[in-house]
Amino acid sequence: MSDSKKIAYSIIKFLKEELTTLSPEACESIEVAIQCLESAYQIQYDDPTLDTGTPLAKIFASQGSNATANEVRQPTAAEKEQAESLKTEGNNLMKAENFQEALSCYTKAIQLDPHNPVYYCNRAAAHSRLNNHQATIEDCKAALKIEPTYSKAYGRLGLAYSSLGMFKEAKASYEKALELEPGNQTYVNNLELNEENLKKSMNRGNRVPDLEGFNMGALLENPSLIHSLASQFLSDPNLENMLSSVVSGSNNENGGIENLMRAGQRLMQQMQTSHPELIDQIRQQINNAGANTDPSKAKKD
């Protein structure tokens, strides 16, 4: 049995436990995420062979302890010099638009010197150019954990949030960047553009998770639609990165759990923002299904 199924099962088990502590609205989103995972990995929650015996929360606690231990070790002078060389190489690759290779250089630099916020911020830029926006967010947060006044990290964080349709979060990031670096025209322009996008999203009534009357109950009862959502989930690199950060506890021991809690909600928001036609199609199918089961709406001659 593949490890991926056991990992997915552990996530589902954690989500099931969280259902007792969340609001009804949040529970609906979590139920969608659970069904997507079960459909995508072809597993069932009641399959005891998938249970590793170690709760996900315990794994995260262990990961946090390891991260603390790693933070204590300081890189040697030679490691710092090599890391700087890799950063320079990565910068040159970015200029040449070799973003994947640049990302690899920044990752190697971080492995040598995980205390330098510039390496995380530069890798965030590479992730951004590769449209890995969730990974961009994680790296920007890692940079800000080391250097809370790093304006460039806030600026790139704003871009990532905006690309994911999270305009309120983007606004807060841009405002913080401008607070730290007043008058930066790039941040001013991005903030103005984000304000326009925020107004448009509010005018569209882009609400999560109900999506303006979206029948979540009908969705959960329709296996074919669940399969469509699962396919969308797996084909989106940002949502894939989100799950990856859940498993690895990337950079922030609490970040993975936060991503896990927001995964189902983010899926619906992403689909509404990036693929509104698919949401409309799903809504129409649900409405049609309801019409077919309602005798009062039967077609008349």
Secondary structure as UniProt FT lines:
FT   HELIX           3..18
FT   TURN            19..21
FT   HELIX           24..41
FT   TURN            45..46
FT   HELIX           48..50
FT   HELIX           56..72
FT   HELIX           77..95
FT   TURN            96..97
FT   HELIX           99..112
FT   TURN            114..115
FT   HELIX           117..129
FT   TURN            130..131
FT   HELIX           133..146
FT   TURN            148..149
FT   HELIX           151..163
FT   TURN            164..165
FT   HELIX           167..180
FT   TURN            182..183
FT   HELIX           185..203
FT   TURN            204..205
FT   TURN            208..213
FT   HELIX           216..220
FT   HELIX           223..235
FT   HELIX           237..248
FT   TURN            253..254
FT   HELIX           255..274
FT   HELIX           276..293
FT   HELIX           295..297
//
